[in-house]
Amino acid sequence: MRENRNQRRTGTDYERAAGFYLEQEGWKIMEYNYRTRNGEIDIVARDGEYLVFCEVKYRSDGKKGSPLEAVDARKQQRIRRAALYYLTEHGKSDVPCRFDVIGIEGTKITHIRDAF
């Protein structure tokens, strides 16, 4: 149980680091860790006219593969369902949206826009 708590704390720290990175790029963070019973979105943000649903993945090194590879088709589907719920709940059906992935490996940040 303690390891899960530490992993969650680590995940939160890197999500905040990714949010800071996005803010430096001129984005507005709307929400962290938006949760539904269908899934979770790490960061919901505004990039100009776009509402962006952003998944953040961290790896300390490449031993377990790239953090970007961890966002597989099943994870993408969960994020899509959670995003649809977010749009419905917030009455934002007419806003252009996209899905981005931020991979953090060590201290290197890789941002993939319109990842899926």
Secondary structure, DSSP 8 states (H G I E B T S, - for coil): -HHHHHHHHHHHHHHHHHHHHHHHTT-EEEEEEEEETTEEEEEEEEETTEEEEEEEEEESSGGG--TGGGS-HHHHHHHHHHHHHHHHHTT-TTS-EEEEEEEEETTEEEEETT--
